[in-house]
Amino acid sequence: MEIDWEDQWTRFAPGFREGFLPISLKPFKGLKRVEEVRLRPGPGFGDYSHPTTQLTLELLAPLVKGKPLLDIGCGSGILSVVCFALGASEVLGIDIDPEAIQHAKENTLFNHFDLFFSLPDPILPPFLEGVIALNMISSEQEVAWKSLPRLKDFTGDLVVSGLLEKEEQVAVERFKKRGWTFKKKKVKQGWLAFHFGK
């Protein structure tokens, strides 16, 4: 049975109206390409209602200006689109779901941006310095990390969310073993987000 995504977003995405979800960028400081981005409904995760999406963007916002962003598990493209609006120099979104990739592309075009989205590929990402966004549950994080072997050489900033408070110690140790240094933590409604650097 085909899912009515417009109905789903009408019921669960606060602020969704007239066929799109507006996200104001006014709370984020600094010069922006636009003051608002808009998302169309679809199968990709991310409509700004979930605490992990909010936490991830709060940590990403001051980091992305003038830097490339790698959005792993891009879903609807919400992090990609917002970060480009906040000044990321380029954006590559990756997801294992072809429908999510298509949804992210539609949201990019809807905002008149030129971003790139792809299924995982061992030769990706094409850049090895910048900012990584990784907002997914821990088991999916491990699969994603292993599917992109070039990440072991990546330097810059890493923002991780999709984790429950009880997973804090294990998550921090996992990324420390990969050479990342803990910098900051945010918590909302039992969910965690971290900023690491390398």
N, C-alpha and C positions, 0 to 999 in steps of 0.2 A: 504494500500500500504506500502510495506517495505521500510524503509529509508536507503539510501546508505550513511552510516556514513563516509566512506572513502572520498566520494565526498564532504560531508559537511565539514569535517575537512580540506580537500584540499583548499576549498574556504574561510574558515573563521578562521582557526587556523594558525597564522603566524609561519613559520618555519617547518610546517608539510611536510615531504618528505619520500619517500621510505617506506611508510606504518607506520611510527611512528613520534611522535613529541618529539624531544630532548629538555630537559630543563637543562641548565647549572646551577650548584650550585656554580660556582666561585664567583658570587656577594655576597654570604652569608659567613660570617666570621666563623672561627673555624674549628675544625677537622671534616671531613665528612666520611661516609662509602664509598661513591663514589663521583665522580666529576660531574656526569650527570645521570639523570633519563630519562626514555623514556615512553611515553604514546601511547597506541594504540587507534584508533578511536572507538567510541561507543556512546551509549545513555546517559551516565552519564555526568552531567554538569561539566565543568572544563577543559579547554585546555590552560590555562595561558594567554588567550587574554583579559579576562574581568578584569577591574580595581579592582573589589572586590577580585578576586583570588590573584592578585598581592599584594594588600594591606594586605590581611590576612597572606600571607606568609612572608611579610616584618616584621610583628609584631610577628609571631610565631617563626621565625628563632632563635632569641636569647633566647627563653624561653624553648625550648623542650629538650635540651640535657640532657640525663639521666632521663627523666621523661616520664610517660605514657601519650599518647595523645588520647583524645576522639574526633573523627571527626564526628560531627552531620550533616547529610545531605551530606554524603561523595561524592556523584555523581561519577565521573570518578575515584576517589581515589587520585586525584592530591595532596591534602594537606597531606593525609596519607603517600603516597609514598615519597614525598619530606621531610616531617618531620622525617620519619624513617631514610632516608639518612643523615639527619642533626643530628642524634643522639638520637631521641626519644627511650626510653627503650622498649616500646611496643606500639602498635596502635590498637584501635578498631574504625572501621568506621561503622556508622549507616545510613541507608536510608530507606525511605518508598517504593521505587521503586525496585522490584526484578531485573529488567534489569540493573539498575545502580549498584546494589550489584554485579551482575555478571561481569559487566564492570570493577569495581574496583578490583575484584579478578583477572581478566585477567591481569590488569596492574601491580598488585603485583607480579604475577608469571613471567611476562615479565621482571621485574627488579630483579628476583631471591630473593625476600624478602618473609618473612613469617608473614603476617599481617592477622587480623581477621575482617570480615565484617558481619553485621547482620541487619535484620529488627528490628524495635523498639520493646523492650520488657521491661516491668516494673522492671524486676530484673537487668537490665543493668544500668550503667556500673558496672563491677566487681571491679573496683578501684574507690575510692572517693577522691583521691588527685592527682594532676597533671595539665594537660593543656586541656582545651576544645576549639575546633574550631567550630564556628557556622557561616557559610557563606550562608545566604539565606534571602529572603525578610521577613519583620517583621511579617506578618501574618503567614508565615510558621514557623518562630522562635517560636511563641507562641504555635502552635500545637506540635512542636517537644519537647519543654520544658515540656509541660503537659503530653506527652507520656512517659517521663522518670522521674518518681517521685523522684528517688534517687538523682537527681541533686541538690535538696534543701540542701543536706548534703555535696556537693562537695566543696573542698577547693583547692586553687592554683591560676591558671591563666585562664582567659577567653578572647578569641579573637573573636569579633563579627563583621561581615560585612554584605553586602547585603542591606545596608541602604542608602537612599538619604540624602543629607545635611539637607533638611527641616525636617527630622525625628530625628535630633540629640537630642533635649531636651527630647522628649518622650522616646526615646531609653535609654538614660542615666538614667532617672528617673525609668524606668521599672526595670533595673538591680540593681539600688541602693536599691529598695524595696525588692529585693531578697537577699540583704546582700553583694552585690559586690561593691567594691570601684573603682571609675574611676582612671585610671593611665595615659593613653595616647590616642591620636587621630591621625589618618592619613586621608588625603583627596586626592582623585584623580578623575578628570573628573566628579565632582558632587557626587561621591560616598564616603561613610564614612567607616572607620574601627576603632574599639575601643579595647583597652586593659584594662580589669578590673582585680582586684585581690581580694582574700578573704582568 
